[in-house]
Amino acid sequence: MNDPVLVVGAGLSALRTAESMRKSGYGGPIRVIGEEEHPPYNRPPLSKQALSGGIALEELAFPLRASISDVEWTLGVKVVSSDLRSRTLTTNDGATAPFSGLVIASGIRSRQLPIPGPQTGRIFLRTIEDAHHLRDRLSAGVRLLILGSGFIGCEVAATARGLGCEVDIVSLDSEPMIRPLGADLGAGMREHHEQHGVRFHLGRTITEFTGKDQVSGALLDDGTHLEADLVLEAVGSVANTEWLEGNDLDLSNGVLTDGYLSVVDSPVPAVAVGDVARHPNALFPGETMRIEHWNMPTDMGKRAGSTLASLIAGEPAAGKPFDALPSFWSDQYDQNLQSFGIPGAATGYEIVEGSYRGDCIVEYHDSSGVIGVIGVNRTAELLPYRKKLLARHS
């Protein structure tokens, strides 16, 4: 029997890659190895509905199509090392797994800062268990301190205020969500949060957590002390690439791929997909990108599955290079933000409709023209922008 294609990671990108391989004609064995004990499930609701009302795993799980009914799922197991030249992986139970092709879908984990003080009460939000743990702690009067003012931090802040919690946000940034939104829209969103009772401490960081055995507060770098019953740390992510070290791959900020999502300098047929992949995008020529948007795992899986099927067959990747349009949305109170493109890479922006403090459309551009758009409560009006951005490749 031929060695299987091994898929490291059991998230949505792994699922879509396996489906694509079958659709592309690969009929050999596929084995998925995932650190979590669950099959692929939808993560964006974890900072929204799962905190406000609670969501069962069954409601989040993606359906497994008949085309991959023969895929082997090994869950609750972590890959700890690899030797690509010998085509083997090693898992945390000491087992060695051979493979004929490799899908790197190991994703990301929450970044943890080395802050001294008690550790109990420090919470992250990446898995469904994290969401349940946080939800059990959120109730009226609870003092929630959020470290980081990105989308996860702001979405949880909005949900927590709806549950009656007291919320403080500490961030080194000058405005919340400033990297994708820019300073002006970020300021408008901050004012909206402040109107709902969120307190911001911007340009600040935590130097020490206080409390005896459990966090009861935090000391900021300006000497301010904030009381807290629990702390959510949401200061970015780290790509899970440690298991690939020693294989002479470019692992700086994820796994570097070519335009077909084939891993650069890999001695074996290998692709990288999802949040762990740093890749070119034909829609936006230039630097490689690692994009953590909700649509990317599906789009990358479709392209990567086809690529790997060709490589295993001894053929070059067929079709066009990867050219998916990144997209995200965020619900905060009564405001729905939706985006197409890569606004975070823009050199400038301008508001074309509405107000930064309310419903609006903001265009983001660089020397090539418009590269992104964000709308606040303007979903329907963004569709022409989507078509325009998709046309960049042609």
N, C-alpha and C positions, 0 to 999 in steps of 0.2 A: 504493500500500500504506500502511496506517495505521502511524504510529510505534508502536513496541512499548512495553509496560510494561517499565521497567527495574528490575531488582532489584539493589541495591548490597550485595554480600556474598553469599557462597556457602556459608553454613552451614545448619544444620538449619532455622532459622526461615525462611530463603529458600526452601528446598525445600518446606516445609509450606504456605507462602503461595502458591506457584505451584500446588500441588495443589489448594488450596482455591479459587483463582480459576477453575480449570477446572471443578471441581465446582459452582461457583456460576453457571456458564454463560458465563464470558468465553472467547471463542474466538479473540481476536486474538493477535498475536505477543507472546512474552515472552522477554526476554534477561536473563540473569544475569551480572553482572560481579563476579568475586571476586579478591582480592589473592593468596590462596594458589593454588598450582597444582593443588590437589586438589578433586574434587567433595565434597559434604557428607560428613562423617564424625563419629563419636561421640567426644566429647572427655573425658568423665569418666574413662575407663580410663587416660588419659595419666599421672595421678599414682598409679596403682595397678598394673594388670596390665602396662602397657607398660613400666614400670620394673622389675618383678620378673621377668618372663619374656620380654618383648618381644612386640609385636603388629604384624603387617603391616597396611599401609593397607587391603588388601583385606578384612581381618577387621573393620575399623572403619567402612568405607564403608556409607552407607545405600543401599538399593536405589532405583532410579529407576523409578517406576511408569509404565505405558503411557500414562496420561492426560497426562503431561508429556514424552512422547517427542519432541515438536516444539520444546521449549524450547531456546534457544541458550545455550550455556555459554561465556563468555569468561573464562578463568582465567589467573592470573599477571599480572593487570592491576589497577592501583589507580586509583580515582576520586579526583582531587585537588581539584576544584572543581565548583560547580554554579550555574546560574542558573534558579531555578524559574519565574520569570515567562516566560522564553523557552523553557522546557522543554528544557534542554540540560545535559549533564554533560560534563566534560573529564577525560580519563584521563592517566596519567603518560607515555604515549607521544605525547601531543599531539593525540589524536583527540577529536572532538566527537561526542557521541551524543545524538540527539533522543529524546524519550519522550512518551507520552500519559498515563502514570500512573507513580508511583514507589513502590517498596518500599524503605524504609530498613532494611537488615539488616546494617549495617557492623560491628556487634559492639563488642568491647572489646579493649584490649591491656593488657599488664602494666605496672603503674606502676614507674617507675625513679626512685630518689632520687638527687639530685646529690651523691654521695659521692666525695670526691677519692681519688686513688690509682690503681693499675693497673686496667685494664678487662678484660683477658684473665682468664678464670676466673669472670666474673660471668655467671650463667645465669638465664634465665627459663623458665617452663613454660606455654606457651599452644598451641603447634602440635605436630604429630606429629614435625616435625624437632627441635623443642626436646626432646621426650621421648627420641628416639633419641640425641641429643647427650648428654643427662644420663645415660641408661642406659649408654652406652659408658664413662662416667667412674666409675660406681659399682661398687666392688669392695671386698673385705675389706681393712680398714686405711685406706681413704681417709677423710680428714677433711672432712666436709661441714658447712658453716656455712649455716644457713637464717635469712634475715632475714624475719621475719613469722611469726605463730603462728596463722594462720587454717587453714581446712581443707586447702588445697593444701600449706602448709608442714608440717602435722602428718601428712597422708597420705604425703608423700614421706619424712618422718622415719621413719615406721613401716616403709615399704618399704626404705629405706636400712639401717636396723638389721637387717632380715631378710637383707640382703646382706652384713652384716659391717662396715658403715661406722661410723666414729665421728661422732656427730651433736651439734652445738650449735645451739640455737634462740635467737635474739635478738629481743626484741619489746618495744615500748613498753607493751603491755597488761599488766595485772596477772595474767591467767590466759590460757591458750590458748583460742582460739575463743570468747572471752567475749561477743562481740556476739550471736551466735545462741543460745549455750548458757546464758549467765549465769555468775556467779562460782562457784557451787557445783558445777555439773556440769563447768565448765571446770577447776576444781581437781581433781576426780576424774579427768578425762582426763589432766591433767598428771601426777598420781601414777602412772597406768598407763604413760605414756611413760617416766617416770623409772625405773620397775621394769624397763623394757626397755633402760635405759642412755642415754636421751636426757638431755642437760644443758640446762636452761633458764636464760636470762639475761633475766628479765622486768623491765619498767620501765626498760629500757636501749635504746640505739640505737647504731649504728655511726657514728663520726665520720670514720674514714679507713680505707681498705684499704692494707695494707702489702705489700711485695714490690717487686722491680725491674721486670720486664717482665710478670709474671703475679702474680695475687693469691696470697700465701702466708700471709695472716692478716688480722686486722681489729682496730682499736683501738676500744674502746667508750667511751662518754661518762663512765664512772667510772674510766677509766685502765686497765681490764683489756685485756690483749692475748690474742686467741684465734688459734691457728694453724689454717690451713685450706688444703686443696688445691683446693677450689672452693666457690663461694658461690651458693646459690639465693636469688633475690630474689622474695619472695611477699608483697608489702605492698599488695595490692589492685589495682584496675584503673582504666583511664581509658576513657571512651566515645569511640569513633571518630566524631567529629562535625565535625572541622575542615573537611571538604569541603563542609559545609553553611553555613559562615559567610557572612554578607553577604545572607542571605535573610530576615532579620527573624523567625527562629524562636526559640523558647525552647530553648536548648541547654545550660542549666545542669543538669549531671549527666544527660546524655542528651537525647533528643529528646522533648519533651512532646507527648502525645496526649490525645484525649478518651476517653470510655468505650468507643468502638468502634474504638480504635487509629488513628483518623484524625489526622494531624499538625495540631496547633493552629496557626492562622494561615497555613497553606500556601495559596498562590494556585493550586495545581494539585491534582488528586486524588493524595493521598499517604498512606501508612500507615507506621508504624514498628513493628518487631517484634524480639523477642529481647533480648539484654542491653543494647542501645543505647536501648531505649524506656523512657521514664518515663511511667507510665500510671496511671489510676485502676483500682480493682478493686471491683466491686459487692459482693463478699463482705466487704470491709473498707473501708467508707466513710471518707473522710478524706483524708489526704495522698496525693499521687501517689507511685508506687514504681518503682524500677528493680531488678528481682529477677533474680539470676543462678542460678536453679535449673534442674535438668535437664529438668523437664517443661514449662517455660514456652515455649520455642521452638515446640513442637508446638501447644500450646493457643493461643498468640498467632497463629501462622500460620493456623490454621483460622478464627479470628475476623477477622483482618485481610484475608485473601483475599476473604472474602464482602463486607467493607466496601468494598474497592477496586473490586471488580466492580460494586457498586451505584453508587459515585461516578462511575466512568467512563461508566456508562449514564445519568448525569444524575439519579440517584435517591438519596434518603437511605439511610443504612445501615439494613438491616432486621434484625429479631431482637432478642435481648436484649443488653445491654451485656456487656463482657468480665467474666467472673467465675470464672476458673480458680483452683483451689486450689494454691498453691505447695507443692512437695515436694522433699526432697533426701535423699540417703543418703551415708554415709561409712564406709569400712572401714579400721579401724586396729587392727592385730594381730588379736586374737580378738574384738574388739568391733565390732558393726555399729550405727551410729547411723542412725535414720530419723526424718524429721520431716514433719509436715503443718502448713500455715498459715504464719504470719509471727512466729515466736517472737522474732525480733530487734526487733520493734516493741512488745513487751510492757512494761508498767509493773511487773509482778511475776510471780512464778512459785512453784510449790510441787511438791514431790515427792509422788506419790500411790502409788507402789509401788517397792519395792526400796531401793537405796542409791546415792548419788551416786558412790560408788567402785566400783560394779559394775553389774549389770543393773538397769534402772530405767525408770520412766515419769515424765516431768516435764510438768506443764501450765503454759502461759504465758497470761497474761490482761491485759486492760486494763479500762476502765470498762464496756465492752460485754459482757464475759464472757471465755470462753476463745477466744483467737485463734491458738493454736498448741500443738503437742505434740511432744515428742522422746522417743523410746524407745531404750534401749540393749539390744540383743538381745531386743527385744520386738515384732517386726514384726507378728505376728498380732494382738496385743492393741491395736494402734493403729487397726485398721479401724473400730471404732465412733467413734473421734474423727474419722476422715475423713468419715464420714456426717454427724456433728454439725456439722462446720465447713462442709460443702457446703450444709447446710440454712440457713445464715445468710442467704442471699439471699432465700429464700422467706419 
